[in-house]
Amino acid sequence: MIRGYTSGNACVDSMGMTHCGQVARSLISKARQDRYLAFVLRLILGATFILAGTGKLPHMWELFIGMSDVLEILQTPYFLRQFVQLQIQWLPWVEIVVGTALVIGWPVRLAALASALMTTAFFVFNSARLVLPTTEWCNCFGVTLHISLPVAQALDVVLLLMAVSILFHRQGNWGPVTWLLRRR
């Protein structure tokens, strides 16, 4: 047998012993240290938030009509409902700022934390909307792109994984701002 040969689902060495755990740990370690992978993830995540924010801006009052129904399902208190309504007014702008911070590379960890928190909230919101019989589309990207709720939830999970991997990336951030700061 060849060392490192993969047979089906098992990673087998020359003695026939499996070592999938070692292979998985080494791949995760490489992914955590690869700054170019983190750079690409930052660009994708940032562009997604910029697209979502700019798509919501023109029709933002029409997009959150079902919010009161979701808040009733979650049985939120009155003061929390008012807080959520205030956040709705600022959501597109926050998405644009977070997306821009991820694209330019400054401050990356704060932007990754904000995007992780927002995607978690979006996942919870879309989960509650699945209970409502009248909603089948997510207005995640405003009028730019209509996607179904299960697809929106899958996208939220992918975006959350991207944000967490950027947040816990070991190497320094790589982008235009950090490059300019290093040059001086």
C-alpha positions as a Python dict, from the first residue, in 0.01 Angstrom:
ca = {
    (1, 'M'): (0, 0, 0),
    (2, 'I'): (105, 357, -64),
    (3, 'R'): (145, 580, 240),
    (4, 'G'): (-150, 818, 272),
    (5, 'Y'): (-364, 612, 32),
    (6, 'T'): (-734, 686, 74),
    (7, 'S'): (-958, 384, 47),
    (8, 'G'): (-1325, 486, 40),
    (9, 'N'): (-1386, 672, 364),
    (10, 'A'): (-1076, 549, 544),
    (11, 'C'): (-728, 700, 529),
    (12, 'V'): (-486, 408, 534),
    (13, 'D'): (-108, 408, 587),
    (14, 'S'): (147, 150, 472),
    (15, 'M'): (64, -81, 763),
    (16, 'G'): (-307, -76, 693),
    (17, 'M'): (-381, 147, 994),
    (18, 'T'): (-629, 432, 958),
    (19, 'H'): (-524, 785, 1047),
    (20, 'C'): (-816, 1002, 935),
    (21, 'G'): (-798, 1208, 1253),
    (22, 'Q'): (-442, 1313, 1173),
    (23, 'V'): (-532, 1399, 815),
    (24, 'A'): (-834, 1604, 925),
    (25, 'R'): (-629, 1789, 1190),
    (26, 'S'): (-360, 1869, 936),
    (27, 'L'): (-614, 2001, 683),
    (28, 'I'): (-782, 2218, 947),
    (29, 'S'): (-444, 2347, 1060),
    (30, 'K'): (-349, 2437, 702),
    (31, 'A'): (-682, 2612, 646),
    (32, 'R'): (-639, 2815, 965),
    (33, 'Q'): (-294, 2929, 859),
    (34, 'D'): (-361, 2994, 490),
    (35, 'R'): (-394, 3370, 464),
    (36, 'Y'): (-505, 3359, 101),
    (37, 'L'): (-798, 3136, 189),
    (38, 'A'): (-895, 3382, 464),
    (39, 'F'): (-861, 3665, 211),
    (40, 'V'): (-1097, 3493, -35),
    (41, 'L'): (-1346, 3413, 242),
    (42, 'R'): (-1335, 3777, 354),
    (43, 'L'): (-1406, 3898, 1),
    (44, 'I'): (-1697, 3658, -48),
    (45, 'L'): (-1848, 3734, 293),
    (46, 'G'): (-1799, 4109, 253),
    (47, 'A'): (-1947, 4114, -97),
    (48, 'T'): (-2247, 3914, 28),
    (49, 'F'): (-2315, 4166, 305),
    (50, 'I'): (-2270, 4463, 69),
    (51, 'L'): (-2511, 4304, -181),
    (52, 'A'): (-2764, 4231, 95),
    (53, 'G'): (-2745, 4581, 240),
    (54, 'T'): (-2771, 4765, -91),
    (55, 'G'): (-3055, 4538, -201),
    (56, 'K'): (-3257, 4623, 110),
    (57, 'L'): (-3210, 5000, 104),
    (58, 'P'): (-3463, 5102, -165),
    (59, 'H'): (-3757, 4905, -22),
    (60, 'M'): (-3659, 4844, 338),
    (61, 'W'): (-4002, 4921, 487),
    (62, 'E'): (-4173, 4668, 261),
    (63, 'L'): (-3926, 4390, 337),
    (64, 'F'): (-3991, 4364, 710),
    (65, 'I'): (-4370, 4345, 706),
    (66, 'G'): (-4371, 3992, 853),
    (67, 'M'): (-4143, 4088, 1141),
    (68, 'S'): (-4428, 4152, 1385),
    (69, 'D'): (-4568, 3802, 1322),
    (70, 'V'): (-4228, 3646, 1390),
    (71, 'L'): (-4188, 3846, 1711),
    (72, 'E'): (-4528, 3722, 1828),
    (73, 'I'): (-4429, 3362, 1754),
    (74, 'L'): (-4111, 3407, 1957),
    (75, 'Q'): (-4322, 3569, 2233),
    (76, 'T'): (-4091, 3866, 2273),
    (77, 'P'): (-4172, 4138, 2525),
    (78, 'Y'): (-4287, 4481, 2408),
    (79, 'F'): (-3959, 4664, 2479),
    (80, 'L'): (-3765, 4404, 2282),
    (81, 'R'): (-4006, 4443, 1989),
    (82, 'Q'): (-3937, 4816, 1987),
    (83, 'F'): (-3562, 4749, 1997),
    (84, 'V'): (-3591, 4513, 1699),
    (85, 'Q'): (-3794, 4770, 1505),
    (86, 'L'): (-3515, 5023, 1567),
    (87, 'Q'): (-3256, 4773, 1443),
    (88, 'I'): (-3453, 4717, 1123),
    (89, 'Q'): (-3399, 5082, 1033),
    (90, 'W'): (-3022, 5044, 1063),
    (91, 'L'): (-2977, 4688, 931),
    (92, 'P'): (-2897, 4770, 566),
    (93, 'W'): (-2642, 5032, 670),
    (94, 'V'): (-2477, 4798, 921),
    (95, 'E'): (-2456, 4525, 656),
    (96, 'I'): (-2288, 4766, 413),
    (97, 'V'): (-2038, 4885, 676),
    (98, 'V'): (-1953, 4530, 788),
    (99, 'G'): (-1918, 4413, 428),
    (100, 'T'): (-1693, 4706, 343),
    (101, 'A'): (-1476, 4642, 650),
    (102, 'L'): (-1435, 4279, 544),
    (103, 'V'): (-1344, 4373, 187),
    (104, 'I'): (-1088, 4639, 276),
    (105, 'G'): (-945, 4430, 558),
    (106, 'W'): (-986, 4664, 851),
    (107, 'P'): (-1103, 4592, 1130),
    (108, 'V'): (-1145, 4230, 1025),
    (109, 'R'): (-1203, 4056, 1358),
    (110, 'L'): (-1469, 4304, 1466),
    (111, 'A'): (-1641, 4278, 1127),
    (112, 'A'): (-1622, 3897, 1138),
    (113, 'L'): (-1774, 3897, 1487),
    (114, 'A'): (-2054, 4130, 1373),
    (115, 'S'): (-2123, 3915, 1067),
    (116, 'A'): (-2130, 3598, 1281),
    (117, 'L'): (-2381, 3758, 1518),
    (118, 'M'): (-2597, 3888, 1232),
    (119, 'T'): (-2604, 3554, 1046),
    (120, 'T'): (-2700, 3378, 1369),
    (121, 'A'): (-2987, 3624, 1414),
    (122, 'F'): (-3089, 3577, 1049),
    (123, 'F'): (-3093, 3199, 1098),
    (124, 'V'): (-3318, 3229, 1403),
    (125, 'F'): (-3546, 3474, 1223),
    (126, 'N'): (-3577, 3248, 917),
    (127, 'S'): (-3640, 2945, 1139),
    (128, 'A'): (-3932, 3126, 1302),
    (129, 'R'): (-4062, 3231, 960),
    (130, 'L'): (-4075, 2865, 850),
    (131, 'V'): (-4357, 2818, 1102),
    (132, 'L'): (-4571, 3084, 930),
    (133, 'P'): (-4781, 2932, 652),
    (134, 'T'): (-4783, 3245, 437),
    (135, 'T'): (-4411, 3305, 397),
    (136, 'E'): (-4208, 3111, 148),
    (137, 'W'): (-3949, 3365, 31),
    (138, 'C'): (-3670, 3538, 212),
    (139, 'N'): (-3598, 3901, 143),
    (140, 'C'): (-3238, 3861, 254),
    (141, 'F'): (-3108, 4052, -46),
    (142, 'G'): (-3403, 4287, -79),
    (143, 'V'): (-3558, 4311, -421),
    (144, 'T'): (-3228, 4213, -584),
    (145, 'L'): (-3265, 3839, -527),
    (146, 'H'): (-3551, 3628, -394),
    (147, 'I'): (-3456, 3296, -236),
    (148, 'S'): (-3659, 3036, -51),
    (149, 'L'): (-3638, 3009, 327),
    (150, 'P'): (-3456, 2670, 332),
    (151, 'V'): (-3198, 2807, 88),
    (152, 'A'): (-3165, 3119, 305),
    (153, 'Q'): (-3102, 2904, 610),
    (154, 'A'): (-2837, 2701, 428),
    (155, 'L'): (-2675, 3026, 315),
    (156, 'D'): (-2681, 3155, 673),
    (157, 'V'): (-2498, 2843, 792),
    (158, 'V'): (-2233, 2880, 520),
    (159, 'L'): (-2189, 3251, 598),
    (160, 'L'): (-2163, 3173, 969),
    (161, 'L'): (-1890, 2915, 904),
    (162, 'M'): (-1703, 3166, 689),
    (163, 'A'): (-1730, 3436, 956),
    (164, 'V'): (-1610, 3202, 1232),
    (165, 'S'): (-1316, 3082, 1023),
    (166, 'I'): (-1215, 3445, 958),
    (167, 'L'): (-1263, 3532, 1325),
    (168, 'F'): (-1033, 3254, 1445),
    (169, 'H'): (-775, 3280, 1168),
    (170, 'R'): (-421, 3265, 1312),
    (171, 'Q'): (-220, 3469, 1065),
    (172, 'G'): (-233, 3843, 1030),
    (173, 'N'): (-499, 3994, 808),
    (174, 'W'): (-414, 4041, 443),
    (175, 'G'): (-569, 4324, 248),
    (176, 'P'): (-510, 4671, 107),
    (177, 'V'): (-527, 4854, 440),
    (178, 'T'): (-288, 4619, 618),
    (179, 'W'): (-53, 4631, 322),
    (180, 'L'): (-48, 5013, 335),
    (181, 'L'): (9, 5012, 710),
    (182, 'R'): (301, 4768, 677),
    (183, 'R'): (466, 4979, 407),
    (184, 'R'): (503, 5279, 637),
}
